[in-house]
């Protein structure tokens, strides 16, 4: 494991099409598993700070539970208002059974 990456989960601990909050470098990050791959974006909605991991995941789109902003978990891009600012996207890799996310 490189210093730039932080272990956040066991690869088998997250079910397909699910998500959870993890901490990376002291920041809350949304970790999602879709199609056998892991993705990570900032977990604090850029609109008013809602916890994205408490929202709904459909395909690759997460909907914030507070005001309905929608983001693509593969890129952090906004796909539905009211948010206008994308979420930070994090590089993810799997080594053995560990899911690692690159610190920003």
SULQUI-V109546 format. One record per pair of residues at least 4 apart in sequence whose C-alpha atoms are under 7 Angstrom apart, sorted by the first residue. I is the first residue (numbers start at 1). GAP is how many residues later the second one is. D is the distance in whole Angstrom. If there is no record, write none. Layout:
i = {I;I}
gap = {GAP;GAP}
d = {D;D}
This chain:
i = {1;4;4;5;5;5;5;6;6;6;6;6;7;7;7;7;8;8;8;8;9;9;9;10;10;10;11;11;11;14;14;15;16;16;16;16;17;17;18;18;19;19;19;19;19;20;20;20;20;21;21;21;21;21;21;22;22;22;22;23;23;23;24;24;24;24;25;28;28;28;29;29;29;29;30;30;30;30;30;30;31;31;31;31;32;32;32;33;33;33;34;38;39;39;39;40;40;40;40;41;41;41;41;41;41;42;42;42;43;43;43;44;44;44;44;45;45;45;45;45;46;46;46;46;47;47;50;50;50;51;52;52;52;52;54;55;55;55;55;56;56;57;57;57;58;60;60;60;61;61;61;61;62;62;62;62;63;63;63;63;64;64;64;69;69;69;69;70;70;70;70;71;71;71;71;71;72;72;72;72;75;76;76;76;76;77;77;78;78;78;78;90;90;91;91;92;92;92;93;93;93;94;94;94;95}
gap = {4;98;99;95;96;97;98;18;94;95;96;97;91;92;93;94;14;91;92;93;4;89;90;87;88;89;86;87;88;4;19;18;17;18;19;20;16;17;14;15;11;12;13;14;34;10;11;12;33;7;8;9;10;22;32;6;7;8;9;4;5;6;4;5;77;79;78;14;15;16;11;12;13;14;10;11;12;13;22;23;7;8;9;10;6;7;8;4;5;6;4;54;34;35;53;33;49;50;52;32;35;46;47;48;49;45;46;47;8;9;10;5;6;7;8;4;5;6;7;19;37;39;40;41;35;36;14;15;16;13;10;11;12;13;11;7;8;9;10;6;7;4;5;6;4;12;13;14;9;10;11;12;8;9;10;11;5;6;7;8;4;5;6;11;12;13;14;8;9;10;11;5;6;7;8;9;4;5;6;7;14;10;11;12;13;9;10;5;6;7;8;11;12;10;11;8;9;10;6;7;8;4;5;6;4}
d = {7;6;6;6;5;4;6;6;5;5;6;7;6;6;4;7;6;6;6;7;7;6;5;6;5;6;5;5;6;7;7;7;5;6;7;7;5;5;6;6;7;5;4;6;6;6;5;7;5;6;6;5;6;7;6;6;5;6;7;5;5;6;7;7;7;6;6;6;5;7;6;6;5;5;5;5;6;5;7;6;7;6;5;7;6;5;6;5;5;6;6;7;6;6;6;7;6;5;7;6;6;6;5;4;6;5;5;7;6;5;6;5;6;5;6;4;5;6;6;7;6;6;7;6;7;5;6;7;6;7;7;7;5;7;6;6;5;5;5;6;5;6;4;7;6;6;6;7;6;5;5;6;6;5;6;7;5;6;4;7;5;5;6;5;5;5;5;6;5;5;7;6;6;5;5;7;5;5;7;7;6;5;4;6;5;5;6;7;6;7;5;6;6;6;5;6;5;6;6;5;7;6;5;6;7}
